[in-house]
Amino acid sequence: MTRTRRGRLRRALLAALVAASVAVPVSGAASPAQVPAPAPTVSGLPTAATPAAFAERYAASRRDMGAARRMAAAHGDRKRADALRVMADPARQFLSFDGREGGRTVEVVGDLARAERIAVVVPGAGVLVDNYWRLLGGARALHKELGDRSAVVAWLGYETPSTVSLAAVTSGRAVGAARELRSFLGELARLKPTARTSLVCHSYGSVVCAHAASAPELADVVLYGSPGTGYDNAAAMKARATVWTGRGADDWIADVPHLRVPLLVTAIGFGTDPVSVEFGAKRFPAGDGGHNDYLKPGSVPLKSIARIVSGEDPGDPPESTSGGRHA
């Protein structure tokens, strides 16, 4: 990259930071994190991987949701209360629920007690209890593609940053989330020691997963729609698992400058482009879709990711989808 080009990208990234710093106080006035909720009564995973133990945990999480729904309604937040009413459907399977700070949830799609293949899906910025359907839809589509003897865990186990915010362009929030994710993966491995477990990580969630990739329990780490990881290359993640990356040809994330700019006690940006040769990960076919299309039913990336989670080769991506957007 030429010095002139690098300078333009650096200025663009800093301009985005300025915009984010302005947007944060404006959006903060109506933050969903301000909706009160009680502390959860259960946390962690059950002590046994039996249908009865999971059923007991799912029931306890529903009770926690009910308490949070009543508090949200008393606070006058009908949107949050309605979202919690839908989530507390007896057919749903939540390992944990914490309604504080925008909401943290861990939901299972499929039969975790009997699963031989497990995908833990980690979302990116802007996913909260109020718009949780964005995460759930992809988890359900992936489970349908994987079929029997599989389970998909929708892991909203951290306070995601606002889409336009300083937190969304730095690794601080991701580092804290990665500690929680590694702890969850360790507990999951204790419960399901023979299951093949993969991380499936979108956008800012790929930064979270990159910092958790050294967990020894993992078979694969799948990063898609990623702005970068905060690491210079895949080897620096110290993952025992195979690291995969993919980006749709019409994903706007390709236009994000792949730089890390030091700023006071942090750094802005996430460095090396994950789909570049320099990053050194294996690439999978990601199709022609946009930033939110990776787990869309019937899509090329969904089928690729399902094959990876199943331990199969997804095939080589065509040269025409090497990571850039359509001209």
C-alpha positions as CSV (number, residue, x, y, z in Angstrom):
1,M,0.0,0.0,0.0
2,T,1.4,3.4,-0.9
3,R,2.0,6.1,1.7
4,T,-0.6,8.3,0.1
5,R,-3.2,5.6,0.1
6,R,-2.4,4.7,3.7
7,G,-2.7,8.3,4.7
8,R,-6.2,8.6,3.1
9,L,-7.3,5.4,4.9
10,R,-6.0,6.7,8.2
11,R,-7.8,10.0,7.8
12,A,-11.0,8.1,6.9
13,L,-10.8,6.0,10.0
14,L,-10.2,8.9,12.2
15,A,-13.1,10.7,10.6
16,A,-15.3,7.7,11.5
17,L,-14.1,7.9,15.1
18,V,-15.1,11.6,15.3
19,A,-18.5,10.7,13.9
20,A,-18.8,8.0,16.4
21,S,-17.8,10.2,19.3
22,V,-20.6,12.6,18.3
23,A,-23.2,9.8,17.9
24,V,-22.6,8.2,21.3
25,P,-24.0,10.9,23.5
26,V,-26.9,11.5,21.2
27,S,-27.9,7.8,21.1
28,G,-27.1,7.3,24.7
29,A,-30.2,9.2,25.8
30,A,-32.5,6.4,24.7
31,S,-30.2,3.5,25.4
32,P,-32.0,0.2,25.9
33,A,-29.4,-0.6,28.6
34,Q,-31.3,1.9,30.8
35,V,-34.3,-0.4,31.1
36,P,-34.2,-2.0,34.6
37,A,-34.1,-5.8,35.1
38,P,-33.5,-8.1,38.1
39,A,-30.3,-10.1,38.5
40,P,-30.7,-13.7,37.1
41,T,-31.3,-16.6,39.4
42,V,-29.2,-19.1,37.4
43,S,-26.0,-18.8,35.5
44,G,-23.4,-21.1,33.9
45,L,-24.5,-24.4,32.5
46,P,-26.3,-27.3,34.1
47,T,-24.3,-29.9,36.0
48,A,-25.3,-32.7,33.6
49,A,-26.0,-33.0,29.9
50,T,-29.4,-34.8,30.3
51,P,-32.7,-33.8,28.9
52,A,-34.1,-33.4,32.4
53,A,-31.2,-31.1,33.5
54,F,-31.6,-28.9,30.4
55,A,-35.4,-28.8,30.8
56,E,-35.0,-27.6,34.4
57,R,-32.5,-24.9,33.3
58,Y,-34.8,-23.7,30.4
59,A,-37.7,-23.3,32.9
60,A,-35.5,-21.3,35.3
61,S,-34.5,-19.0,32.5
62,R,-38.2,-18.5,31.6
63,R,-38.9,-17.4,35.2
64,D,-36.0,-14.9,35.0
65,M,-37.5,-13.5,31.8
66,G,-40.9,-13.2,33.4
67,A,-39.4,-11.2,36.2
68,A,-37.6,-9.0,33.8
69,R,-40.8,-8.5,31.6
70,R,-42.8,-7.4,34.7
71,M,-40.1,-4.9,35.6
72,A,-39.9,-3.5,32.1
73,A,-43.6,-3.1,31.9
74,A,-43.6,-1.3,35.3
75,H,-40.9,1.0,33.9
76,G,-43.2,1.7,30.9
77,D,-41.1,0.0,28.2
78,R,-43.7,-1.9,26.3
79,K,-41.2,-2.8,23.5
80,R,-38.9,-4.6,25.9
81,A,-41.8,-6.2,27.7
82,D,-43.2,-7.5,24.4
83,A,-39.8,-8.8,23.3
84,L,-39.5,-10.7,26.6
85,R,-43.0,-12.2,26.3
86,V,-42.1,-13.6,22.9
87,M,-38.7,-15.0,24.2
88,A,-40.4,-16.7,27.2
89,D,-42.4,-19.0,24.9
90,P,-42.3,-22.5,26.5
91,A,-40.9,-23.9,23.2
92,R,-37.8,-21.8,23.5
93,Q,-34.6,-23.1,25.2
94,F,-32.5,-20.5,27.1
95,L,-29.6,-21.7,29.1
96,S,-29.3,-18.3,30.7
97,F,-30.9,-14.8,30.6
98,D,-29.8,-11.5,32.1
99,G,-31.9,-8.5,31.2
100,R,-29.5,-5.9,32.5
101,E,-27.3,-3.6,30.3
102,G,-29.3,-4.3,27.1
103,G,-29.6,-8.0,27.8
104,R,-27.5,-11.1,27.7
105,T,-28.9,-14.4,26.5
106,V,-27.7,-17.9,25.6
107,E,-30.3,-19.8,23.6
108,V,-30.2,-23.4,22.2
109,V,-31.7,-24.3,18.9
110,G,-31.9,-28.1,18.6
111,D,-31.3,-30.9,21.1
112,L,-28.1,-30.0,23.0
113,A,-28.3,-33.2,25.1
114,R,-27.9,-35.4,22.0
115,A,-26.0,-33.1,19.7
116,E,-22.8,-34.4,18.1
117,R,-22.1,-31.1,16.3
118,I,-22.4,-27.7,18.1
119,A,-22.1,-24.3,16.5
120,V,-21.8,-21.3,18.9
121,V,-23.0,-18.2,17.0
122,V,-21.6,-14.9,18.2
123,P,-23.3,-11.7,16.9
124,G,-21.8,-8.3,16.1
125,A,-22.6,-4.8,17.1
126,G,-26.1,-3.6,17.8
127,V,-27.8,-6.9,18.8
128,L,-29.9,-6.5,22.0
129,V,-32.9,-8.2,23.6
130,D,-35.1,-5.7,21.7
131,N,-33.9,-6.9,18.3
132,Y,-32.9,-10.4,19.3
133,W,-34.7,-11.9,16.2
134,R,-31.7,-10.8,14.1
135,L,-29.5,-13.4,15.9
136,L,-32.2,-16.1,16.3
137,G,-33.1,-16.2,12.6
138,G,-29.6,-17.0,11.6
139,A,-29.2,-19.6,14.3
140,R,-32.4,-21.4,13.2
141,A,-31.4,-21.3,9.6
142,L,-28.0,-22.8,10.4
143,H,-29.6,-25.6,12.6
144,K,-32.0,-26.5,9.8
145,E,-29.0,-26.7,7.4
146,L,-27.0,-28.9,9.8
147,G,-29.9,-31.3,10.5
148,D,-30.2,-34.0,13.1
149,R,-27.6,-34.6,15.9
150,S,-26.7,-30.9,15.8
151,A,-27.4,-27.9,18.1
152,V,-26.8,-24.2,17.5
153,V,-26.2,-21.9,20.5
154,A,-27.1,-18.3,19.9
155,W,-24.6,-16.7,22.3
156,L,-25.5,-13.1,23.1
157,G,-23.3,-13.3,26.2
158,Y,-21.9,-9.8,26.1
159,E,-23.1,-6.2,25.9
160,T,-22.7,-5.6,22.2
161,P,-21.5,-2.1,21.2
162,S,-23.7,0.3,19.3
163,T,-23.2,0.1,15.6
164,V,-21.9,3.7,15.5
165,S,-19.8,4.1,18.5
166,L,-16.2,4.2,19.7
167,A,-16.6,0.7,21.2
168,A,-17.5,-0.7,17.8
169,V,-14.1,0.3,16.4
170,T,-11.9,-0.8,19.3
171,S,-11.2,-4.2,20.8
172,G,-11.9,-3.3,24.5
173,R,-15.5,-4.6,24.6
174,A,-14.4,-7.8,22.6
175,V,-11.6,-8.6,25.0
176,G,-14.0,-8.6,28.0
177,A,-16.6,-10.6,26.0
178,A,-13.9,-13.2,25.0
179,R,-13.3,-14.0,28.7
180,E,-17.0,-14.9,29.1
181,L,-17.0,-16.8,25.9
182,R,-13.9,-18.9,26.8
183,S,-15.6,-19.7,30.2
184,F,-18.8,-20.8,28.4
185,L,-16.8,-23.0,26.0
186,G,-15.0,-24.7,28.8
187,E,-18.3,-25.5,30.6
188,L,-19.7,-26.7,27.3
189,A,-16.8,-29.0,26.8
190,R,-17.2,-30.4,30.3
191,L,-20.9,-31.2,29.5
192,K,-20.3,-32.4,25.9
193,P,-16.7,-33.7,25.7
194,T,-17.1,-35.7,22.5
195,A,-19.1,-33.1,20.5
196,R,-17.5,-31.2,17.6
197,T,-17.7,-27.5,18.6
198,S,-17.2,-24.5,16.3
199,L,-17.4,-20.8,16.7
200,V,-19.4,-19.0,14.1
201,C,-18.8,-15.2,14.3
202,H,-20.3,-12.2,12.5
203,S,-18.8,-8.7,12.1
204,Y,-17.7,-7.3,15.5
205,G,-18.4,-10.8,16.9
206,S,-15.4,-12.0,14.9
207,V,-13.2,-9.7,17.1
208,V,-14.7,-11.4,20.2
209,C,-14.0,-14.9,18.7
210,A,-10.5,-14.0,17.7
211,H,-9.7,-13.3,21.3
212,A,-11.3,-16.5,22.4
213,A,-9.9,-18.7,19.6
214,S,-7.2,-20.2,21.7
215,A,-9.8,-22.2,23.6
216,P,-8.7,-25.8,23.2
217,E,-12.2,-27.2,22.9
218,L,-12.8,-25.8,19.4
219,A,-12.6,-27.6,16.0
220,D,-13.2,-24.5,13.9
221,V,-13.4,-20.7,14.2
222,V,-15.5,-19.2,11.4
223,L,-15.2,-15.4,10.8
224,Y,-17.5,-13.7,8.3
225,G,-18.3,-10.1,7.5
226,S,-15.3,-9.3,9.7
227,P,-13.8,-5.8,9.9
228,G,-10.6,-7.4,11.2
229,T,-9.7,-9.2,14.4
230,G,-7.1,-7.0,16.2
231,Y,-4.4,-9.5,15.2
232,D,-1.9,-9.2,12.4
233,N,-2.6,-12.8,11.2
234,A,-4.4,-16.0,12.1
235,A,-1.3,-17.5,13.7
236,A,-1.2,-14.7,16.3
237,M,-4.6,-15.9,17.5
238,K,-2.9,-19.1,18.8
239,A,-5.8,-21.2,17.8
240,R,-5.6,-25.0,17.8
241,A,-8.8,-24.9,15.7
242,T,-8.8,-24.2,11.9
243,V,-9.5,-20.6,11.3
244,W,-11.9,-19.8,8.3
245,T,-12.9,-16.5,6.8
246,G,-15.4,-15.4,4.2
247,R,-16.9,-12.2,2.9
248,G,-19.8,-11.7,0.5
249,A,-19.0,-9.8,-2.7
250,D,-21.6,-7.1,-1.8
251,D,-20.6,-6.7,1.9
252,W,-19.9,-3.0,2.8
253,I,-17.4,-4.1,5.4
254,A,-14.8,-4.5,2.6
255,D,-14.6,-0.7,2.4
256,V,-13.6,-0.4,6.1
257,P,-9.9,0.6,6.3
258,H,-7.9,-2.3,7.6
259,L,-5.6,-0.4,9.9
260,R,-4.8,0.0,13.6
261,V,-4.3,3.6,14.7
262,P,-2.9,4.1,18.2
263,L,-5.0,6.6,20.2
264,L,-4.2,7.3,23.9
265,V,-4.7,4.0,25.7
266,T,-6.4,2.1,22.9
267,A,-6.2,1.6,19.1
268,I,-8.8,2.4,16.5
269,G,-9.5,-0.3,13.9
270,F,-8.7,-4.0,13.7
271,G,-5.7,-4.4,11.4
272,T,-5.2,-6.9,8.7
273,D,-8.0,-7.8,6.3
274,P,-9.1,-11.3,7.4
275,V,-9.8,-12.5,3.8
276,S,-6.4,-11.4,2.6
277,V,-3.5,-13.8,1.8
278,E,-1.4,-12.0,4.5
279,F,-3.9,-13.0,7.3
280,G,-3.4,-16.6,6.5
281,A,-6.8,-18.1,7.3
282,K,-8.6,-20.6,5.1
283,R,-11.3,-19.0,3.0
284,F,-14.7,-20.4,2.3
285,P,-17.2,-19.6,-0.5
286,A,-19.3,-16.6,0.7
287,G,-21.4,-15.8,-2.3
288,D,-22.5,-12.4,-3.6
289,G,-24.6,-11.2,-0.6
290,G,-24.3,-8.3,1.7
291,H,-23.3,-7.8,5.4
292,N,-26.4,-9.4,6.9
293,D,-26.9,-12.2,4.4
294,Y,-24.4,-14.9,5.6
295,L,-26.9,-17.1,7.4
296,K,-29.8,-16.4,5.0
297,P,-31.7,-19.6,4.2
298,G,-30.5,-21.3,1.0
299,S,-27.5,-18.9,0.7
300,V,-24.0,-20.0,-0.4
301,P,-22.3,-18.9,2.9
302,L,-24.9,-20.7,5.0
303,K,-24.1,-23.9,3.2
304,S,-20.4,-23.3,3.5
305,I,-20.6,-22.7,7.2
306,A,-22.7,-25.7,7.8
307,R,-20.2,-27.9,6.0
308,I,-17.4,-26.5,8.1
309,V,-19.3,-27.1,11.4
310,S,-20.0,-30.7,10.2
311,G,-16.3,-31.2,9.6
312,E,-16.5,-31.1,5.8
313,D,-14.6,-29.1,3.3
314,P,-16.7,-26.2,2.0
315,G,-14.7,-25.9,-1.2
316,D,-12.6,-23.1,-2.6
317,P,-14.1,-19.7,-3.1
318,P,-14.2,-18.5,-6.7
319,E,-11.8,-15.8,-7.7
320,S,-14.8,-13.4,-8.4
321,T,-15.7,-13.4,-4.7
322,S,-12.2,-12.7,-3.4
323,G,-13.5,-10.1,-0.9
324,G,-14.1,-6.9,-2.9
325,R,-17.5,-5.5,-3.7
326,H,-19.1,-5.5,-7.1
327,A,-17.9,-2.8,-9.4
